[in-house]
Structures are given as structure tokens and as C-alpha cells.
Amino acid sequence: MRDRRKKKQNQAERMAWGEAKERFSIMLTPTAAQKIDERAKALGLSRSELLEQAARGVVSISDTEMNQEDKENLGKPSAN
């Protein structure tokens, strides 16, 4: 039962932007990979979602401080 819920959650995450995610392979230094993982963890995001949001201009990978409200609003459509 738990596996089924996790699978549905993963499917929902892959469709979160209205399009299916595809697998891509990139090469990074170990330091860069570590920094990406640290930033993702600090924001409560997966590595994939951090890169997705950075590419879309929702979040900056180099942001060092964000308030709790900003963290809660990550990935939500803006009111523009």
C-alpha cells in the first residue's frame, strides 16, 4: 500500500509543471553535486525539483537566505 502511494506521489511530482519530466544526464564535479544537494535539502526539494525551479526562474540556486513564507511559496504560481 505504501509503495502504491509513493508511486502516485512520484507520478504527480513528474507532472507538477503540466508536462511529463524526461530523464537527462549531466556531468558535474562532486563539489557542484554536493552544493546542489545541500541547497535542495535546505529548501525541502528534491534535486530534480530544485533544478526545475531554478531553470524556470522560481528559485535561485545561489540564494543563501529565504524566509519561511518564500520557502512555502516555492513552486506555486505567482499572482501576476
C-alpha positions as CSV (number, residue, x, y, z in Angstrom):
1,M,0.0,0.0,0.0
2,R,2.8,2.4,0.9
3,D,4.6,1.7,-2.4
4,R,1.5,2.5,-4.3
5,R,1.1,5.8,-2.6
6,K,4.7,6.7,-3.1
7,K,4.4,5.7,-6.8
8,K,1.4,8.0,-7.3
9,Q,3.2,10.8,-5.4
10,N,6.2,10.4,-7.7
11,Q,3.9,10.5,-10.8
12,A,2.3,13.6,-9.5
13,E,5.7,15.3,-9.0
14,R,6.7,14.4,-12.5
15,M,3.6,16.1,-13.9
16,A,3.7,19.1,-11.5
17,W,4.5,21.6,-14.2
18,G,1.9,20.4,-16.7
19,E,4.3,18.3,-18.7
20,A,6.0,15.0,-18.2
21,K,9.5,15.1,-16.9
22,E,12.1,13.3,-19.0
23,R,15.4,11.7,-17.8
24,F,18.5,13.7,-18.7
25,S,22.1,13.0,-17.7
26,I,24.5,15.8,-16.8
27,M,28.1,15.7,-15.6
28,L,29.1,17.7,-12.5
29,T,32.0,17.9,-10.2
30,P,31.5,16.2,-6.8
31,T,31.5,19.7,-5.2
32,A,28.8,21.0,-7.5
33,A,26.6,17.9,-6.9
34,Q,27.1,18.4,-3.1
35,K,26.1,22.1,-3.3
36,I,23.0,21.2,-5.3
37,D,22.0,18.5,-2.8
38,E,22.6,20.9,0.2
39,R,20.5,23.7,-1.4
40,A,17.7,21.2,-2.3
41,K,17.7,19.9,1.2
42,A,17.6,23.4,2.7
43,L,14.6,24.2,0.6
44,G,12.8,20.9,1.2
45,L,13.0,20.0,-2.5
46,S,14.3,17.1,-4.5
47,R,17.5,17.6,-6.6
48,S,15.3,17.4,-9.7
49,E,12.8,19.9,-8.5
50,L,15.5,22.4,-7.4
51,L,17.0,22.3,-10.9
52,E,13.5,22.6,-12.4
53,Q,12.6,25.6,-10.4
54,A,16.0,27.3,-11.0
55,A,15.6,26.8,-14.7
56,R,12.1,28.4,-14.6
57,G,13.4,31.3,-12.5
58,V,11.3,30.4,-9.5
59,V,14.3,30.0,-7.2
60,S,18.0,30.8,-7.4
61,I,20.5,28.1,-6.6
62,S,22.8,30.8,-5.1
63,D,20.2,32.2,-2.7
64,T,21.7,31.9,0.8
65,E,18.7,33.0,2.8
66,M,15.0,32.8,2.3
67,N,12.2,33.5,4.8
68,Q,9.7,30.8,5.7
69,E,7.0,32.4,3.6
70,D,9.2,32.3,0.5
71,K,10.0,28.7,1.1
72,E,6.3,27.8,1.4
73,N,5.5,29.6,-1.8
74,L,8.2,27.9,-3.9
75,G,6.7,26.3,-7.0
76,K,3.3,27.9,-6.5
77,P,2.0,30.1,-9.4
78,S,2.6,33.8,-8.9
79,A,-0.4,36.1,-8.5
80,N,0.7,38.1,-11.6
